[in-house]
Amino acid sequence: METLYSAAATLAAYLIGSLSFAVIVSRAMGLSDPRSYGSGNPGATNVLRSGSKKAAIFTLLLDALKGFIPVFLVDRFGAPYGLGEGTLALVGIAAFVGHLWPVYFRFEGGKGVATAAGVLLAINPWLGLATLATWFIIAFFFRYASLASIVAAVFAPFYQLLIWGGGPIAGAVALMGLLLVWRHTGNIQKLLNGSESKIGQKSNAAGPVPQRPGHKHGERSPHHHHHGAKR
């Protein structure tokens, strides 16, 4: 039964993580689909390019909460059902992976920074705060959100290992860190060639969405249909 409970918790976390709040909030507030402008990334940073700070803040908070809540619930209420550290790690990864590859949105998700932060804060508030502090320090001095996210993703597993030790949690943090860096591959290329946008720098929200791998030149992505279409 414990294995069944663990599997159910992991699946539930993935389904919660699959709620792409950048798209949901934008639709609810009558804004364009965030996958159709700017970077094409369904995340708070790109939603901000719509000109609505309120929508960006809602997206950021909800994306963080969907990582925090499943892990918090397992940590707080899972013990009587035999859900230990292993399940906690699986649930955290599942919520994060749900954001990257959401089942409700054709598996086209965001980069997972806010969701990963929510997961880390639920696993260990001190680990989460240390990672967020790293993000803010890099963002303050260099003004690149992507660079701050990459550095924080690299440092988080080391904080876990050096201060709190190994185990399933360390493995989960390391895996999320690797996936975060991988999702920022395009940003790394822009940082290297000097074309990455800085925090607060205006971006043309109506500009073309960067071509995704697997799309031929000139081919329209399925999500370029008008954002009112049912999915």
N, C-alpha and C positions, 0 to 999 in steps of 0.2 A: 504493500500500500504506500510505503514511503516513496518508492520510485514513481508510483502513479501521481502522488501529490507533487513531487518535484517536477515531473513532466508537465503537469497541468499548470503549475506556477510559471514555468518557463514559457509555455505557449501563451499564457495570458499576458506575460510581460512583453512578448514579441508583438502581440496584437495591439497592446496599448502603445508600444513604441512606434507602431505603424501609422499612428494618427499624425499625419503631416500638418502640424498646426500653422505653418506658413501659408499653406493652401487654404486650410479651413478658415482661418482668421481673415485672410484676404477676401475670400468669397463672402463671408458674413458681413464684412465692412464695405462690400461693393468695389473692391480694388481688383486690379488685373492679377491674373495668375502669376506668382513670382517666378515660375519656370519659363515665362515668356519674355522676360526682360533682364537687363543687367547681366549678372553671371549665370542666370538660369538656375541658381541653387535655391531650393526651398528652405531657406533659413532666415533668421532674424536680420542678419546683415543685409541680405538682398531685399527683404521686405522694406527695410528702411529707405531703400532707393525709390520706393513708390511715393515717398514724401510724407508718409504717415508714421510719425514716431510712436503713436499709440498702438498701431498694428504691430510694429516691430517689438515693442515692449511686451505685448500680449503673447506674441510668438515666442519670444525668448523665455518668458516665465513658464508657459505651457510646455514647451519643449524640455525645459529642465525638470518640471514636475513629472512628466511621463517617464523620466529616468529615475527620479527620486521615489515616487510612490510605490512601484512594485517591489523595489529593494527594501524600502522601509517596512512594508507590510510583512514581508517574509522574515525580516530581522526581528520585528516586534511580536508577530503572532505565529511564526512557523515552527517554533520548538516543539509544541505538543504534537505536531504532525511529522516530526522527525526531519524537519527541514533545517539543515545546518549550513556551515560555511560554503560547502560545495554548491548547494542550491542557490545560496545568496550570490555566488559568483556567476552561475549560469543565468539567473534572472537578470542580473546587471548587464551581461553581454547580450541577452535576448532583447531587452528594451533598446539598447544601443543599436543592435543590428536591425531592429524594426525601423528605426529612423533612417538608416542607410538604405535599406531595401524594403520599403513599406508595401505590404500585400494589397492595400486598398488603392494604391496610386501607381500601379504597373511597375512596382519595385524601383521607382525613380525617386530616391530620397536625397536628403541633405548630407552635410559633412559630419554632423553629430556632436559639435562642440558643446552646445547647451545641454543636450541629453547626457553626454558623458559627465559633465559637471554635476548634474543631478544625481547620477549613479554614484559618483565618488562621495558626494556629500552624505548620501544615505548609508553607504558602506562604512565610512569613517569621516565624520565632520572635519576632523583636523587634516586629514589627507585632502579632502575637498578644498578646504580653505587654503592650504599650502599651494595646491595646484592653481587655484584662482589667483592667489597673490603673485605667483610666477607669471600668469597671463597678464595681469595688470601692470607689473613692472616692465615687461617687454613691450607691451602696448604703449605705455607712457613714454618710454625712451625712444622707441623706434617708429611708433605710429602705424604699425602694420598689424591688423587683426589676425591675418593668416600666420605671420611669423610668431606672434604671441601664442596662437593655438598650437603650432608645431612644437615650439619649445616647451610649453606646458605638458603636451602629450608625451614628450621624451622624458621629462623630469618626473612625472607622476609615478612610473614604476620604480624609479630609484628611491623616491621618498618612501614608498611602501616597503621596499626591500631593506633599506638602511635603518628605518625607524620601527616598522611593525613586523618585519620578517616576511618569509615566503608563504607558500601554500596556495590554495585555489584563488584567493583574493588577489595575490600578486600576479598570478597568471592572467586573471581577468583584466586587471589594470594594464598589464603589458600588451595584451591582445587589442584592447581598445586604443591604446597609444599607437600601435602599429597601423591599425585601420585608419585612425585619424590622420596620421602622416601620409598614408597612401591616398586618402581622399583629397589631400592638399597638393597632390603632384603638380597640377596645373598652376597653383599659386607659387610653388617652389620655382617653377620655370619663370614665372613673371617676376619674382623677387630677384632671380639671377640676372634677368635681362633688363631690370629697372622699370618694368611696366605695371607693377602691382599698385593698386589704388591704396592710398593711405587713409587712416581713420578720419572721417570728416570731410574727405575730398569728394566733391560732387561727381556723380557718375550719370551718364545719360541713361535714364531708366528705360527709354524707348529704343535703346541701342540693340543691335543683334545679339542673340544668345550665342555664346561660343559653341562650336560644333562638338557634339559628344562622340566618343569613340563608337564606331560601328555605323554612324550615319554618313552616307555618301554626300559629296558636295552637292548642294542644291536640294537635297532631300528634306522634306519637312518632317519634323518630329511629331509624333502623335499628339503631344500636348500643346501643339501650336494651334489647335482648333480653338474656337472661341471658348472662353473659360466658363461659359454657362452650360456647356455640354455635359451630359451625364457621363459618369465613369463607371 
